Amino acid sequence: MKRILITGASSGIGLLAARSLCQHGHLVWGSSRTPERLPTFDRFHPVALDLNDDASIDAGFASALNEAGQIDVLINNAGAGVFGPLEAFSSEELRRQFQALLVGPLQLIRLALPEMRARNEGLIINVSSLAGELPVPFLAPYSASKAALTALSDGLNLELSHTAIRVVDLRPGDFATQFHPSTRRLEDAVLTGYAPNLEVAWNAIDRNMARAPDPQLVADVIVSIINGRSRRPAVAVGDFFQARIAPYLARRSARAWVLWGLRAYYGLKRGRS
């Protein structure tokens, strides 16, 4: 039995992972910035935690640690995207994206590590995204945050080489969750300058999500990592093309070809120079 803290447990992958982990006999402290949306089932403990509020992060972690006694596994899962051209993002919107997707998870890691190092055991799972390697058009801050989270995971693995603490970078592709419908779209006069690719990209993402795999697959992978059946430091999960073929080709191709492939994948139109 592990004592697990997972963020973003009110919906999507976080909710499915929390349920599956409880069913496998673990104790789960699941967080949300709106705790009234958190589920109620055996072995699950709700935690109020807003990744855009440093004080809330500290208080939420302290509450979970006080109840659990120790945190064996930290899963940084929560996150949401904002759709629009980079030019239209305000400084505040950019800060909020990086705070929720990168700075907040880092703060939780800093809170969890001292006790993990004292015991010389623990597991940190950072749910990044294949978008960190293959950016999604008009989700540039989201993609950049996920790329940075992947680099952070690699750096942590190197820094913790002298310990038994594991860090796993989990990279999901598209899954049939409410991520796309819940993604907020920017409203700015500059958006007209990005027509028609703005709507083309939105519709392509919508189609991809509609035919994407069941997100329970990601929850099952999280269970396998925690139960020790997977020992890899980086795990891609998704359909065969997104999780296997596309990353393989991207790592072995010139970046110009990668960008050409992404434009074709999302149906983006090219201008003439």
C-alpha positions in Angstrom: 0.0 0.0 0.0 1.3 3.4 -1.0 0.2 6.9 0.2 -0.3 8.9 -2.9 -0.9 12.6 -3.6 -2.3 13.4 -7.1 -3.3 16.8 -8.4 -6.2 17.3 -10.7 -8.2 14.4 -9.3 -11.7 15.9 -10.0 -11.9 14.8 -13.7 -10.2 13.2 -16.6 -7.0 11.2 -16.2 -6.6 12.3 -12.6 -10.0 11.0 -11.5 -9.5 7.7 -13.4 -6.0 7.2 -11.9 -7.3 8.0 -8.4 -10.1 5.5 -8.7 -7.8 2.8 -10.1 -5.2 3.3 -7.4 -7.8 3.1 -4.6 -9.1 -0.1 -6.2 -5.6 -1.5 -6.1 -5.4 -1.0 -2.3 -3.5 2.3 -2.2 -4.6 5.4 -0.2 -5.0 8.5 -2.4 -5.1 12.2 -1.5 -6.5 13.8 -4.6 -6.5 17.6 -5.1 -8.6 20.1 -7.0 -8.9 23.9 -6.8 -12.7 23.2 -6.5 -12.8 20.5 -3.9 -16.6 20.1 -4.1 -16.0 18.5 -7.5 -13.8 15.8 -6.0 -15.2 12.2 -5.9 -16.2 10.2 -2.8 -15.1 6.6 -2.7 -13.3 4.3 -0.3 -9.6 5.1 0.4 -9.9 8.6 -1.3 -9.2 11.8 0.6 -10.1 15.2 -0.9 -7.6 18.0 -0.8 -8.2 21.7 -1.7 -5.2 22.9 -3.7 -4.9 25.6 -6.3 -1.7 25.5 -8.4 -1.9 29.2 -9.1 -1.7 30.0 -5.5 1.6 29.4 -3.6 -0.1 29.5 -0.2 -2.7 27.0 -1.3 0.0 24.6 -2.6 1.7 24.8 0.8 -1.5 24.4 2.8 -2.8 21.5 0.5 0.4 19.6 0.7 0.7 20.1 4.5 -2.9 18.9 4.9 -2.3 15.7 2.9 1.0 15.0 4.7 -0.5 15.5 8.1 -3.3 13.0 7.3 -1.1 10.5 5.5 1.9 10.6 7.8 4.1 10.3 4.7 3.8 10.8 0.9 5.2 7.8 -0.9 4.1 8.9 -4.4 3.6 12.4 -5.8 1.8 12.6 -9.1 1.8 16.0 -10.8 -1.1 15.6 -13.1 -3.3 18.8 -13.0 -3.3 21.2 -15.9 -5.3 23.0 -18.5 -4.6 24.7 -21.8 -5.4 28.1 -23.2 -5.9 28.2 -27.0 -4.8 31.1 -29.1 -1.8 32.7 -30.9 1.2 33.4 -28.7 0.9 37.1 -29.7 -2.5 37.3 -28.0 -1.3 36.0 -24.6 -1.0 38.6 -21.9 1.9 38.5 -19.5 -0.5 37.4 -16.8 -2.0 34.6 -18.9 1.5 33.3 -19.7 2.4 33.4 -16.0 -0.7 31.5 -15.1 0.0 28.8 -17.6 3.6 28.3 -16.5 2.6 28.5 -12.8 0.0 25.8 -13.1 1.9 23.5 -15.4 5.5 24.0 -14.2 6.1 26.2 -11.2 3.3 24.7 -9.1 4.5 21.1 -9.7 8.0 22.1 -8.9 6.8 23.6 -5.6 5.1 20.3 -4.7 8.3 18.4 -5.6 10.3 20.7 -3.3 7.8 20.0 -0.5 7.8 16.2 -1.0 11.6 15.6 -1.5 12.9 16.3 2.1 10.8 13.6 3.6 11.5 11.2 0.7 15.2 11.8 1.0 15.1 11.1 4.7 13.5 7.7 4.0 15.6 7.2 0.9 12.6 6.1 -1.1 9.8 7.7 -3.0 8.3 8.1 -6.5 7.5 11.3 -8.4 5.4 11.0 -11.6 5.3 14.1 -13.7 2.5 14.0 -16.3 4.0 16.0 -19.1 2.8 15.5 -22.7 3.9 14.4 -26.1 3.1 18.0 -27.0 6.4 18.9 -25.3 8.2 17.2 -28.1 5.6 17.7 -30.9 4.0 21.1 -30.2 0.3 21.7 -30.8 -0.5 24.8 -32.8 -2.0 27.7 -30.8 -1.2 25.9 -27.6 2.4 27.2 -27.5 2.6 28.0 -23.8 1.1 24.7 -22.9 3.5 22.8 -25.1 6.5 24.8 -23.8 5.5 24.1 -20.2 5.3 20.4 -20.8 8.7 20.4 -22.6 10.1 22.2 -19.5 8.5 19.6 -17.2 10.2 16.8 -19.2 13.6 18.6 -18.8 12.9 19.1 -15.1 12.2 15.3 -14.7 15.5 14.4 -16.4 17.4 16.9 -14.3 15.8 15.5 -11.1 16.7 12.0 -12.1 20.4 13.0 -12.4 20.4 15.0 -9.1 18.8 12.1 -7.2 21.2 9.4 -8.6 22.6 8.8 -5.2 19.2 8.0 -3.8 16.5 5.3 -4.3 13.9 8.0 -5.3 12.5 7.5 -8.8 11.3 10.2 -11.1 9.1 9.2 -14.1 8.2 11.5 -17.0 4.8 10.3 -18.2 4.0 11.6 -21.7 0.3 11.1 -22.8 -0.8 11.9 -26.3 -4.4 12.7 -27.2 -7.1 11.0 -25.1 -10.8 11.2 -25.0 -11.1 13.5 -22.0 -12.7 16.9 -21.5 -9.4 18.7 -22.0 -10.3 20.2 -25.4 -13.9 21.2 -24.6 -12.7 22.8 -21.3 -9.8 24.6 -23.0 -10.3 28.4 -22.8 -10.1 30.3 -26.1 -8.5 33.7 -26.1 -10.5 36.7 -27.3 -8.4 39.4 -28.9 -8.6 41.5 -32.1 -5.3 40.0 -33.2 -7.0 36.6 -33.8 -8.3 37.7 -37.2 -4.7 37.9 -38.4 -4.4 34.1 -37.8 -7.4 33.1 -39.9 -8.0 30.5 -41.3 -5.4 28.4 -39.5 -6.9 29.2 -36.0 -10.1 27.4 -36.7 -8.5 24.7 -38.8 -6.2 23.8 -35.9 -9.1 23.9 -33.4 -11.2 21.6 -35.6 -8.3 19.2 -36.1 -7.6 19.0 -32.4 -11.4 18.4 -31.9 -11.4 15.5 -34.4 -8.2 14.0 -32.9 -9.7 14.1 -29.4 -13.0 12.6 -30.6 -11.3 9.5 -32.0 -8.6 9.3 -29.3 -8.2 6.3 -27.0 -9.9 5.7 -23.6 -8.0 7.7 -20.9 -8.3 4.7 -18.6 -5.2 3.5 -20.5 -3.1 6.3 -18.9 -4.6 5.4 -15.5 -3.5 1.8 -16.0 0.0 2.9 -16.9 0.2 5.0 -13.7 -0.9 2.0 -11.7 1.8 -0.2 -13.4 4.5 2.4 -12.6 3.5 2.6 -8.9 3.2 -1.2 -8.6 6.7 -1.6 -10.0 5.8 -3.2 -13.3 7.4 -0.3 -15.3 10.8 1.0 -14.4 11.5 3.3 -17.3 12.3 7.0 -16.5 10.1 8.2 -19.4 6.9 6.6 -20.6 4.9 7.7 -23.7 1.3 6.5 -23.8 -1.2 6.9 -26.6 -2.2 5.5 -29.9 0.6 3.8 -31.9 1.2 6.7 -34.2 1.3 9.4 -31.6 3.2 7.5 -28.9 5.6 5.5 -31.1 5.9 6.5 -34.7 5.7 10.3 -34.5 8.3 10.7 -31.7 10.7 8.2 -33.4 10.5 10.1 -36.7 10.9 13.5 -34.9 14.1 12.4 -33.2 15.6 11.2 -36.5 14.5 14.0 -38.8 15.6 17.6 -39.5 13.5 20.0 -37.5 12.2 21.6 -40.8 10.7 18.2 -41.7 9.2 17.8 -38.3 7.5 21.2 -38.6 6.3 20.3 -42.1 4.8 17.1 -40.7 3.0 19.0 -37.9 1.6 21.5 -40.4 0.3 18.7 -42.5 -1.1 16.8 -39.5 -3.1 19.8 -38.3 -4.0 20.9 -41.9 -2.4 24.3 -41.5 -2.1 26.5 -44.7 1.2 27.9 -45.7 1.8 31.5 -46.8 4.0 32.4 -49.8 7.3 34.1 -49.3 
